Amino acid sequence: MDHQDFNLRKYNTSNIYSFFSDHQDVTKQDLAAGLNLTLPTVSKNIDYLTSLGLIQISGSRGQTGGRRATTYSLCSEARLALGLDITRHHVSCVAVGLNGRIISFRRNWLVFDYSDDYVKAVADLLEQFVNENHIDRDRILGVGIGIPALVKSDHRTVFYSKILSFGEDTYEKFSRHLPYDISLFNDAKASCFAEKWVNKDLRNAFYIMLSNNIGGSMFINGQVYFGNDTRAAEIGHVTLVPNGRQCYCGQCGCVDPYLAATTLSADDLAGYFENLKTTTDEKVLNAWSRYLDYIASTINYVRTLLDCDVILGGYVGAYLEPYMDEIRRRTLAISTFDTDADFIKLCSYQHEAIAAGAALYYISQFKETI
């Protein structure tokens, strides 16, 4: 087989495998029509992917009494990746399959401390998670670790960490205790990666992570834009209120101290939003109204500068659906150019997006090898 034929075969195989990632119970005819391939080419690749254990027969389809077409589906657990979301007070563990969906997850309460003992405790929690879910270690592609810090594109080097005291040797500390390949990710970038996985046609968009800290990530022409020094999209440190509240970064009036989930509730966000549905407490309602105004102002900054969709995600994003019309109304009230606010979207990946996004890096890398 010459080089050109090899590249064509790999291209076809990759496209067929990707088709399975987006569709269930696929026939050979579906693949041939959807990818403009011949049936012999499809059959050859089906046999190849089946031999690798990556797809399997899932059933059949057709008229009763006639010849039914065999259907195939992805073996979503043929390989999997693990993800961690490390925060000040808890560590979330997830396992993600080849279809990009969370197979299992667990949130563990563990107070952060930048020490070998803490990292070992995280490693022990992950091993317990693997054991409890009967995960075959030979199928684990790697562990993605989402942290509230800026990380260089090598996924190893931490170069800014004011929320939690991660040091330059963070990668080495985790490598000593975790028996897997590992990669580090900024938490907001990981969340946005999860969002992109769900919305594959996402082109130009800005993702605002409303979690215990505020982060951002932006897509330009379908690609994450990192900036010259991997510091792009840090919306949490745009000045929202001049000379306002103190931010952890040392400045005053940043978006972060106004929109962080902890400004709503320090430890029970679900309880806060449940109470918000029925409360008549004016203090609570006024504080929530101010929060919505701060969201609208932040969205307006992004929209005015970038003229793109704005996606609201993070811990708070998971509870915002009942309030989206109000957020759109308040944003329009201060917008110079927009006449509708359909550009404001709610995140699709609403739970454990940081850990899942970090894990999806390995799923994405694996798909590129097919």
C-alpha positions as a Markdown table, in Angstrom:
| # | Residue | x | y | z |
|---|---|---|---|---|
| 1 | Met | 0.0 | 0.0 | 0.0 |
| 2 | Asp | 1.5 | 3.3 | -1.0 |
| 3 | His | 1.5 | 6.4 | 1.1 |
| 4 | Gln | -1.5 | 8.0 | -0.7 |
| 5 | Asp | -3.6 | 4.9 | -0.4 |
| 6 | Phe | -2.7 | 4.6 | 3.3 |
| 7 | Asn | -3.8 | 8.2 | 3.9 |
| 8 | Leu | -7.1 | 7.7 | 2.1 |
| 9 | Arg | -7.8 | 4.6 | 4.1 |
| 10 | Lys | -7.0 | 6.3 | 7.4 |
| 11 | Tyr | -9.2 | 9.3 | 6.3 |
| 12 | Asn | -12.1 | 7.0 | 5.5 |
| 13 | Thr | -11.7 | 5.0 | 8.7 |
| 14 | Ser | -11.5 | 8.2 | 10.8 |
| 15 | Asn | -14.7 | 9.6 | 9.2 |
| 16 | Ile | -16.6 | 6.4 | 9.7 |
| 17 | Tyr | -15.5 | 6.2 | 13.3 |
| 18 | Ser | -16.5 | 9.8 | 13.8 |
| 19 | Phe | -19.9 | 9.0 | 12.3 |
| 20 | Phe | -20.5 | 6.4 | 14.9 |
| 21 | Ser | -19.6 | 9.0 | 17.6 |
| 22 | Asp | -22.6 | 11.1 | 16.5 |
| 23 | His | -25.1 | 8.3 | 15.6 |
| 24 | Gln | -26.4 | 5.2 | 17.1 |
| 25 | Asp | -27.6 | 2.0 | 15.4 |
| 26 | Val | -26.1 | 2.7 | 12.0 |
| 27 | Thr | -26.3 | 0.5 | 8.9 |
| 28 | Lys | -23.7 | 0.2 | 6.2 |
| 29 | Gln | -26.1 | 1.9 | 3.9 |
| 30 | Asp | -26.4 | 4.8 | 6.3 |
| 31 | Leu | -22.6 | 5.2 | 6.3 |
| 32 | Ala | -22.3 | 4.9 | 2.5 |
| 33 | Ala | -25.0 | 7.6 | 2.0 |
| 34 | Gly | -23.9 | 9.9 | 4.8 |
| 35 | Leu | -20.2 | 9.9 | 3.9 |
| 36 | Asn | -20.5 | 9.3 | 0.1 |
| 37 | Leu | -18.5 | 6.0 | 0.2 |
| 38 | Thr | -18.9 | 2.7 | -1.6 |
| 39 | Leu | -20.4 | -0.2 | 0.3 |
| 40 | Pro | -17.2 | -2.3 | -0.2 |
| 41 | Thr | -15.2 | 0.5 | 1.5 |
| 42 | Val | -17.7 | 0.8 | 4.3 |
| 43 | Ser | -17.7 | -3.0 | 4.8 |
| 44 | Lys | -13.9 | -3.2 | 4.9 |
| 45 | Asn | -13.8 | -0.5 | 7.6 |
| 46 | Ile | -16.6 | -2.0 | 9.6 |
| 47 | Asp | -14.6 | -5.2 | 9.7 |
| 48 | Tyr | -11.5 | -3.4 | 10.8 |
| 49 | Leu | -13.1 | -1.3 | 13.5 |
| 50 | Thr | -15.0 | -4.4 | 14.8 |
| 51 | Ser | -11.7 | -6.3 | 15.0 |
| 52 | Leu | -10.3 | -3.5 | 17.2 |
| 53 | Gly | -13.3 | -3.8 | 19.5 |
| 54 | Leu | -14.4 | -0.2 | 18.8 |
| 55 | Ile | -17.8 | -1.0 | 17.2 |
| 56 | Gln | -20.3 | -3.8 | 17.6 |
| 57 | Ile | -23.5 | -5.2 | 16.1 |
| 58 | Ser | -26.4 | -3.5 | 17.9 |
| 59 | Gly | -29.4 | -5.0 | 16.1 |
| 60 | Ser | -31.2 | -4.8 | 12.8 |
| 61 | Arg | -33.6 | -2.6 | 10.9 |
| 62 | Gly | -36.1 | -3.1 | 8.1 |
| 63 | Gln | -39.5 | -4.4 | 7.1 |
| 64 | Thr | -41.0 | -7.3 | 9.0 |
| 65 | Gly | -40.5 | -10.4 | 7.0 |
| 66 | Gly | -38.0 | -8.9 | 4.6 |
| 67 | Arg | -34.2 | -8.9 | 4.8 |
| 68 | Arg | -33.2 | -6.7 | 7.7 |
| 69 | Ala | -30.1 | -4.5 | 7.6 |
| 70 | Thr | -27.6 | -5.1 | 10.4 |
| 71 | Thr | -27.0 | -2.0 | 12.6 |
| 72 | Tyr | -23.8 | -1.1 | 14.3 |
| 73 | Ser | -22.9 | 1.1 | 17.3 |
| 74 | Leu | -19.9 | 2.4 | 19.0 |
| 75 | Cys | -18.4 | 0.4 | 21.9 |
| 76 | Ser | -18.4 | 3.4 | 24.1 |
| 77 | Glu | -16.4 | 1.7 | 26.9 |
| 78 | Ala | -13.7 | 0.1 | 24.7 |
| 79 | Arg | -11.6 | 3.0 | 26.0 |
| 80 | Leu | -12.3 | 5.7 | 28.5 |
| 81 | Ala | -10.7 | 8.7 | 30.1 |
| 82 | Leu | -10.8 | 10.0 | 33.7 |
| 83 | Gly | -11.3 | 13.6 | 34.7 |
| 84 | Leu | -10.7 | 15.5 | 37.9 |
| 85 | Asp | -12.1 | 18.9 | 38.9 |
| 86 | Ile | -10.0 | 20.3 | 41.8 |
| 87 | Thr | -11.5 | 23.1 | 43.8 |
| 88 | Arg | -10.9 | 24.7 | 47.3 |
| 89 | His | -13.3 | 22.3 | 49.0 |
| 90 | His | -14.0 | 19.3 | 46.8 |
| 91 | Val | -12.6 | 17.0 | 44.1 |
| 92 | Ser | -14.9 | 15.6 | 41.4 |
| 93 | Cys | -14.0 | 12.4 | 39.6 |
| 94 | Val | -15.6 | 11.4 | 36.2 |
| 95 | Ala | -15.2 | 8.6 | 33.8 |
| 96 | Val | -16.0 | 9.5 | 30.2 |
| 97 | Gly | -16.6 | 7.0 | 27.3 |
| 98 | Leu | -15.6 | 7.2 | 23.7 |
| 99 | Asn | -19.0 | 8.7 | 22.9 |
| 100 | Gly | -18.1 | 11.7 | 25.1 |
| 101 | Arg | -20.7 | 10.9 | 27.7 |
| 102 | Ile | -20.1 | 10.6 | 31.5 |
| 103 | Ile | -20.2 | 6.9 | 32.5 |
| 104 | Ser | -20.0 | 7.6 | 36.2 |
| 105 | Phe | -19.0 | 10.5 | 38.5 |
| 106 | Arg | -18.4 | 11.2 | 42.2 |
| 107 | Arg | -17.9 | 14.4 | 44.2 |
| 108 | Asn | -15.6 | 14.1 | 47.2 |
| 109 | Trp | -15.2 | 16.7 | 49.9 |
| 110 | Leu | -11.5 | 17.4 | 50.3 |
| 111 | Val | -10.0 | 20.7 | 51.5 |
| 112 | Phe | -7.2 | 21.8 | 49.1 |
| 113 | Asp | -3.6 | 21.9 | 50.4 |
| 114 | Tyr | -0.7 | 22.1 | 48.1 |
| 115 | Ser | 1.3 | 19.2 | 49.6 |
| 116 | Asp | 2.3 | 15.6 | 48.7 |
| 117 | Asp | -0.2 | 14.4 | 51.3 |
| 118 | Tyr | -3.1 | 16.2 | 49.5 |
| 119 | Val | -2.0 | 14.9 | 46.0 |
| 120 | Lys | -1.8 | 11.4 | 47.4 |
| 121 | Ala | -5.3 | 11.8 | 48.9 |
| 122 | Val | -6.6 | 12.9 | 45.5 |
| 123 | Ala | -4.9 | 9.9 | 43.9 |
| 124 | Asp | -6.4 | 7.5 | 46.5 |
| 125 | Leu | -9.9 | 9.0 | 45.8 |
| 126 | Leu | -9.4 | 8.4 | 42.1 |
| 127 | Glu | -8.3 | 4.8 | 42.7 |
| 128 | Gln | -11.4 | 4.2 | 44.9 |
| 129 | Phe | -13.5 | 5.6 | 42.1 |
| 130 | Val | -11.9 | 3.2 | 39.6 |
| 131 | Asn | -12.4 | 0.3 | 41.9 |
| 132 | Glu | -16.0 | 1.1 | 42.8 |
| 133 | Asn | -17.0 | 1.4 | 39.1 |
| 134 | His | -15.1 | -1.7 | 38.1 |
| 135 | Ile | -13.1 | 0.2 | 35.5 |
| 136 | Asp | -10.5 | -1.8 | 33.5 |
| 137 | Arg | -7.3 | 0.0 | 34.0 |
| 138 | Asp | -5.9 | -1.2 | 30.7 |
| 139 | Arg | -8.7 | 0.8 | 29.0 |
| 140 | Ile | -7.8 | 4.1 | 30.6 |
| 141 | Leu | -6.4 | 6.5 | 28.1 |
| 142 | Gly | -5.3 | 9.1 | 30.7 |
| 143 | Val | -6.4 | 11.5 | 33.4 |
| 144 | Gly | -7.3 | 15.2 | 32.6 |
| 145 | Ile | -7.0 | 17.5 | 35.6 |
| 146 | Gly | -9.0 | 20.7 | 35.6 |
| 147 | Ile | -7.6 | 23.4 | 38.0 |
| 148 | Pro | -8.4 | 27.1 | 38.7 |
| 149 | Ala | -5.0 | 28.2 | 37.2 |
| 150 | Leu | -3.5 | 29.2 | 33.9 |
| 151 | Val | -1.7 | 26.4 | 32.2 |
| 152 | Lys | 0.6 | 26.5 | 29.1 |
| 153 | Ser | -0.2 | 24.6 | 26.0 |
| 154 | Asp | 2.0 | 21.8 | 27.0 |
| 155 | His | -0.7 | 20.8 | 29.6 |
| 156 | Arg | 2.1 | 20.6 | 32.2 |
| 157 | Thr | 3.3 | 24.0 | 33.1 |
| 158 | Val | 1.2 | 26.2 | 35.6 |
| 159 | Phe | 2.2 | 29.8 | 35.2 |
| 160 | Tyr | -0.5 | 31.7 | 37.1 |
| 161 | Ser | -2.3 | 30.5 | 40.2 |
| 162 | Lys | -3.8 | 32.9 | 42.7 |
| 163 | Ile | -7.0 | 31.1 | 43.6 |
| 164 | Leu | -5.2 | 28.0 | 44.8 |
| 165 | Ser | -1.5 | 27.8 | 45.3 |
| 166 | Phe | -0.5 | 25.4 | 42.5 |
| 167 | Gly | 3.2 | 25.6 | 41.8 |
| 168 | Glu | 5.4 | 25.0 | 38.8 |
| 169 | Asp | 5.9 | 21.4 | 40.0 |
| 170 | Thr | 2.2 | 20.6 | 40.0 |
| 171 | Tyr | 2.6 | 18.1 | 37.1 |
| 172 | Glu | 5.4 | 16.4 | 38.8 |
| 173 | Lys | 3.5 | 16.0 | 42.1 |
| 174 | Phe | 0.5 | 14.4 | 40.4 |
| 175 | Ser | 2.8 | 12.2 | 38.2 |
| 176 | Arg | 4.4 | 10.7 | 41.2 |
| 177 | His | 1.1 | 9.5 | 42.6 |
| 178 | Leu | -1.1 | 8.8 | 39.6 |
| 179 | Pro | -0.2 | 5.7 | 37.5 |
| 180 | Tyr | -1.6 | 7.1 | 34.3 |
| 181 | Asp | -0.8 | 9.6 | 31.7 |
| 182 | Ile | -1.9 | 13.0 | 33.0 |
| 183 | Ser | -2.6 | 16.5 | 31.5 |
| 184 | Leu | -3.4 | 19.8 | 33.3 |
| 185 | Phe | -6.1 | 22.2 | 32.1 |
| 186 | Asn | -7.4 | 25.6 | 33.0 |
| 187 | Asp | -10.9 | 24.9 | 34.4 |
| 188 | Ala | -12.7 | 27.3 | 32.1 |
| 189 | Lys | -10.9 | 26.0 | 29.0 |
| 190 | Ala | -11.8 | 22.4 | 30.0 |
| 191 | Ser | -15.5 | 23.4 | 30.4 |
| 192 | Cys | -15.5 | 25.0 | 27.0 |
| 193 | Phe | -14.0 | 21.9 | 25.5 |
| 194 | Ala | -16.9 | 19.9 | 26.8 |
| 195 | Glu | -19.3 | 22.4 | 25.4 |
| 196 | Lys | -17.6 | 22.2 | 22.0 |
| 197 | Trp | -17.8 | 18.4 | 22.1 |
| 198 | Val | -21.6 | 18.6 | 22.4 |
| 199 | Asn | -21.9 | 21.5 | 19.8 |
| 200 | Lys | -19.6 | 20.4 | 17.1 |
| 201 | Asp | -20.8 | 23.1 | 14.7 |
| 202 | Leu | -19.8 | 25.9 | 17.2 |
| 203 | Arg | -17.8 | 28.5 | 15.3 |
| 204 | Asn | -17.5 | 31.9 | 17.0 |
| 205 | Ala | -18.5 | 31.9 | 20.6 |
| 206 | Phe | -17.5 | 33.1 | 24.0 |
| 207 | Tyr | -18.0 | 30.8 | 27.0 |
| 208 | Ile | -18.4 | 32.4 | 30.5 |
| 209 | Met | -17.8 | 29.9 | 33.3 |
| 210 | Leu | -19.9 | 31.0 | 36.3 |
| 211 | Ser | -18.3 | 28.8 | 39.0 |
| 212 | Asn | -16.6 | 29.4 | 42.3 |
| 213 | Asn | -14.3 | 31.6 | 40.2 |
| 214 | Ile | -15.1 | 33.2 | 36.8 |
| 215 | Gly | -13.3 | 32.1 | 33.7 |
| 216 | Gly | -13.8 | 32.3 | 30.0 |
| 217 | Ser | -12.8 | 30.7 | 26.8 |
| 218 | Met | -13.4 | 31.7 | 23.2 |
| 219 | Phe | -13.8 | 30.0 | 19.8 |
| 220 | Ile | -12.8 | 31.7 | 16.6 |
| 221 | Asn | -13.6 | 29.7 | 13.4 |
| 222 | Gly | -14.2 | 26.6 | 15.5 |
| 223 | Gln | -10.8 | 26.8 | 17.2 |
| 224 | Val | -10.0 | 27.8 | 20.8 |
| 225 | Tyr | -8.2 | 31.1 | 20.8 |
| 226 | Phe | -5.5 | 31.2 | 23.5 |
| 227 | Gly | -3.8 | 34.5 | 22.8 |
| 228 | Asn | -0.1 | 35.3 | 22.6 |
| 229 | Asp | 0.6 | 34.1 | 26.2 |
| 230 | Thr | -2.3 | 31.6 | 26.8 |
| 231 | Arg | -4.2 | 34.3 | 28.8 |
| 232 | Ala | -7.0 | 35.0 | 26.3 |
| 233 | Ala | -10.7 | 35.2 | 27.4 |
| 234 | Glu | -10.0 | 35.8 | 31.2 |
| 235 | Ile | -13.3 | 37.7 | 31.5 |
| 236 | Gly | -13.2 | 37.3 | 35.3 |
| 237 | His | -10.6 | 40.1 | 35.4 |
| 238 | Val | -12.3 | 42.7 | 33.3 |
| 239 | Thr | -13.2 | 45.7 | 35.5 |
| 240 | Leu | -17.0 | 45.6 | 36.1 |
| 241 | Val | -17.3 | 48.1 | 38.9 |
| 242 | Pro | -14.4 | 50.7 | 39.2 |
| 243 | Asn | -12.9 | 50.7 | 42.7 |
| 244 | Gly | -15.3 | 48.0 | 43.6 |
| 245 | Arg | -15.0 | 44.7 | 45.5 |
| 246 | Gln | -11.5 | 43.2 | 46.1 |
| 247 | Cys | -10.6 | 40.4 | 43.7 |
| 248 | Tyr | -8.3 | 37.6 | 44.6 |
| 249 | Cys | -6.0 | 38.8 | 41.8 |
| 250 | Gly | -5.3 | 42.0 | 43.9 |
| 251 | Gln | -7.3 | 44.4 | 41.7 |
| 252 | Cys | -10.6 | 45.9 | 42.7 |
| 253 | Gly | -13.9 | 45.7 | 40.8 |
| 254 | Cys | -13.2 | 42.7 | 38.6 |
| 255 | Val | -16.1 | 40.6 | 37.3 |
| 256 | Asp | -15.0 | 37.7 | 39.5 |
| 257 | Pro | -16.1 | 38.9 | 43.0 |
| 258 | Tyr | -19.5 | 39.9 | 41.6 |
| 259 | Leu | -20.4 | 36.8 | 39.6 |
| 260 | Ala | -18.6 | 34.0 | 41.4 |
| 261 | Ala | -21.0 | 31.2 | 42.6 |
| 262 | Thr | -19.8 | 31.8 | 46.1 |
| 263 | Thr | -21.4 | 35.3 | 46.2 |
| 264 | Leu | -24.8 | 33.5 | 46.0 |
| 265 | Ser | -24.0 | 30.6 | 48.3 |
| 266 | Ala | -20.7 | 29.5 | 49.9 |
| 267 | Asp | -21.6 | 25.8 | 50.1 |
| 268 | Asp | -25.2 | 25.0 | 48.8 |
| 269 | Leu | -25.9 | 26.4 | 45.4 |
| 270 | Ala | -28.7 | 23.9 | 44.7 |
| 271 | Gly | -30.4 | 25.0 | 48.0 |
| 272 | Tyr | -30.0 | 28.7 | 47.1 |
| 273 | Phe | -31.8 | 28.3 | 43.8 |
| 274 | Glu | -34.5 | 26.1 | 45.3 |
| 275 | Asn | -35.1 | 28.8 | 47.9 |
| 276 | Leu | -35.1 | 31.5 | 45.1 |
| 277 | Lys | -38.2 | 29.9 | 43.5 |
| 278 | Thr | -40.4 | 30.8 | 46.5 |
| 279 | Thr | -38.7 | 33.4 | 48.6 |
| 280 | Thr | -40.3 | 36.7 | 49.4 |
| 281 | Asp | -37.2 | 37.9 | 51.3 |
| 282 | Glu | -36.4 | 41.3 | 49.7 |
| 283 | Lys | -32.8 | 41.2 | 50.6 |
| 284 | Val | -32.4 | 37.9 | 48.7 |
| 285 | Leu | -34.4 | 39.1 | 45.7 |
| 286 | Asn | -32.5 | 42.4 | 45.5 |
| 287 | Ala | -29.2 | 40.7 | 45.6 |
| 288 | Trp | -30.3 | 38.3 | 42.9 |
| 289 | Ser | -31.5 | 41.2 | 40.8 |
| 290 | Arg | -28.1 | 42.9 | 41.1 |
| 291 | Tyr | -26.5 | 39.6 | 40.1 |
| 292 | Leu | -28.6 | 39.5 | 36.9 |
| 293 | Asp | -27.5 | 43.1 | 36.2 |
| 294 | Tyr | -23.9 | 42.1 | 36.6 |
| 295 | Ile | -24.4 | 39.2 | 34.2 |
| 296 | Ala | -26.0 | 41.4 | 31.6 |
| 297 | Ser | -23.2 | 44.0 | 31.8 |
| 298 | Thr | -20.6 | 41.3 | 31.4 |
| 299 | Ile | -22.4 | 39.8 | 28.4 |
| 300 | Asn | -22.7 | 43.2 | 26.9 |
| 301 | Tyr | -18.9 | 43.8 | 27.2 |
| 302 | Val | -18.2 | 40.5 | 25.4 |
| 303 | Arg | -20.9 | 41.0 | 22.7 |
| 304 | Thr | -19.8 | 44.6 | 21.9 |
| 305 | Leu | -16.2 | 43.6 | 21.5 |
| 306 | Leu | -16.5 | 40.2 | 19.7 |
| 307 | Asp | -20.0 | 40.2 | 18.1 |
| 308 | Cys | -20.5 | 36.5 | 18.8 |
| 309 | Asp | -22.7 | 34.1 | 20.7 |
| 310 | Val | -22.2 | 34.1 | 24.5 |
| 311 | Ile | -22.6 | 30.9 | 26.4 |
| 312 | Leu | -23.3 | 30.8 | 30.1 |
| 313 | Gly | -22.0 | 27.8 | 31.9 |
| 314 | Gly | -20.3 | 26.7 | 35.1 |
| 315 | Tyr | -21.9 | 25.8 | 38.4 |
| 316 | Val | -24.4 | 28.7 | 38.2 |
| 317 | Gly | -25.1 | 28.0 | 34.5 |
| 318 | Ala | -26.7 | 24.7 | 35.5 |
| 319 | Tyr | -29.5 | 26.6 | 37.2 |
| 320 | Leu | -30.1 | 29.6 | 34.9 |
| 321 | Glu | -32.7 | 28.2 | 32.5 |
| 322 | Pro | -35.7 | 29.7 | 34.3 |
| 323 | Tyr | -33.9 | 33.1 | 34.2 |
| 324 | Met | -32.7 | 33.3 | 30.6 |
| 325 | Asp | -35.5 | 35.5 | 29.3 |
| 326 | Glu | -34.8 | 38.0 | 32.1 |
| 327 | Ile | -31.0 | 37.9 | 31.4 |
| 328 | Arg | -31.7 | 38.5 | 27.7 |
| 329 | Arg | -34.1 | 41.4 | 28.5 |
| 330 | Arg | -31.6 | 43.1 | 30.8 |
| 331 | Thr | -28.8 | 42.7 | 28.3 |
| 332 | Leu | -30.9 | 44.2 | 25.5 |
| 333 | Ala | -31.7 | 47.2 | 27.7 |
| 334 | Ile | -28.0 | 48.2 | 27.8 |
| 335 | Ser | -27.0 | 47.0 | 24.3 |
| 336 | Thr | -26.1 | 49.5 | 21.6 |
| 337 | Phe | -26.6 | 47.4 | 18.5 |
| 338 | Asp | -28.7 | 44.3 | 19.3 |
| 339 | Thr | -32.4 | 44.1 | 18.8 |
| 340 | Asp | -32.8 | 40.6 | 20.0 |
| 341 | Ala | -30.8 | 38.5 | 22.4 |
| 342 | Asp | -30.9 | 35.1 | 20.9 |
| 343 | Phe | -27.1 | 35.2 | 20.9 |
| 344 | Ile | -27.2 | 34.5 | 24.6 |
| 345 | Lys | -27.1 | 30.7 | 25.1 |
| 346 | Leu | -27.2 | 28.3 | 28.0 |
| 347 | Cys | -24.5 | 25.7 | 28.2 |
| 348 | Ser | -25.4 | 22.2 | 26.9 |
| 349 | Tyr | -22.9 | 20.4 | 29.3 |
| 350 | Gln | -24.4 | 21.4 | 32.6 |
| 351 | His | -22.9 | 19.0 | 35.1 |
| 352 | Glu | -19.2 | 18.2 | 35.9 |
| 353 | Ala | -18.2 | 20.1 | 32.8 |
| 354 | Ile | -14.7 | 20.8 | 34.0 |
| 355 | Ala | -13.8 | 17.2 | 34.9 |
| 356 | Ala | -15.5 | 15.9 | 31.7 |
| 357 | Gly | -13.8 | 18.5 | 29.5 |
| 358 | Ala | -10.4 | 17.6 | 30.9 |
| 359 | Ala | -11.2 | 13.9 | 30.2 |
| 360 | Leu | -12.5 | 14.6 | 26.7 |
| 361 | Tyr | -9.0 | 15.8 | 25.7 |
| 362 | Tyr | -7.9 | 12.1 | 25.8 |
| 363 | Ile | -11.0 | 10.9 | 24.0 |
| 364 | Ser | -10.3 | 13.5 | 21.2 |
| 365 | Gln | -6.7 | 12.4 | 21.0 |
| 366 | Phe | -7.6 | 8.8 | 20.7 |
| 367 | Lys | -10.1 | 9.5 | 17.9 |
| 368 | Glu | -7.3 | 11.1 | 15.9 |
| 369 | Thr | -5.3 | 7.8 | 16.0 |
| 370 | Ile | -8.1 | 5.8 | 14.4 |
